[in-house]
Amino acid sequence: MNVKIQSVHFDADQKLVDYVSEKVEKLRTFHDRIMKVDVFLKLDNVVHNIKDKVAEIRVHAPKHDFFVKVTSKSFEESFDNALDSISNQIIRKKEKLAL
């Protein structure tokens, strides 16, 4: 599984990158044939003083692509919510295929 983490409009520190990498590895438990995972961490509403943190996750598996985008006040919260959502998408798709 190839994992690519990109930070847009800021430079992510190593602690955040390690956190994301560690959590993404858990996707293997839901689907064993995931080929590629793209994670985008972005700052939104740059015009305002309070910037929203956006996490986007795109998962590429054979015959299926999954995508989710979540916004909150911290990258960890955005990423955790996005990871939960994408995990649910993968689980639902596998259940449909098993029927």
N, C-alpha and C positions, 0 to 999 in steps of 0.2 A: 504494500500500500504506500503510495507516494503522497506525502503531506506537504502542502505549500502554504505558508503563512505570509500574508502581506499586510503591512500597515500603511494606511492612506492618510495623508495630511499630518503625520507625526511619526516619530521613531519609537517603536516598541522596545521596552527594556527586556533584558534576557529573562527575567522572572516571569513576565507575561507570556513570552514565547514558550518557555518551558511548561507553564501551566496549560496553555492551549495544546501543546504537543502531547502532554501526558493524557489529557482528557480525550483527545481525538483517537488515541490508540484503543479506547474502550469501544469504539464503533465496530471493531472486529468481532465482538461477541454477538452482534446483531446480524451481520452479513459477512460471510467469509470470503466473498469475491470482490470486495471493494478495490477498485484500481487506483483511484485518485481522490484526494480531498483537498479542496481549496478553501482557505479561511481568509476572509477579509475583515480587518479591524479598521474602522473609519471614525473620524470625528465629523459630526454633522452639526448644522446650524453654526457655522464658523462666525457668522455675523453677530450673533448674540454672545453675551459674556459667558453664559452657562452652556457648555457644549454637550450635546448628547453623544453617547458612545454607541456605535452601530457594529454589530457582529453579523457577518453573512457567512454561511457555510454552504458549499456546493459539493455533493458527493456523487462521484461517477462510478457506477457499477454496470455490469453487462446488461444491456437493453433498458436500463433505467438511470435517470439522473434525478437527484433530490436537491432541493434548494430551500433555504429558509433565511429570513432577515429579521433581526430583533434589535430594538433600540431601548436603551435604559441609561441610567446615570453612571454606570461603571462598566468597564469592559468585561470583567469577570461575570457580572450578573447577565449582561447581554449574551455572552458566549454560552453560559450554562443554560439559559432559556432556549437558545438556538439549538444547542446540542440535544436537549430533551425533545424538542420538536422534531428534529431530523431523525432521532432514534425512533420516535413514534411513527414517522412516515415509513421508515425502513421496515419496522415490525409489521405494520399494516400491509405493506406490499408483499412481504414474505408470506403472511397469513393468507392473502388472496391467491397467491401462486400455489400454495399448498392445497387449496380446495379443489 
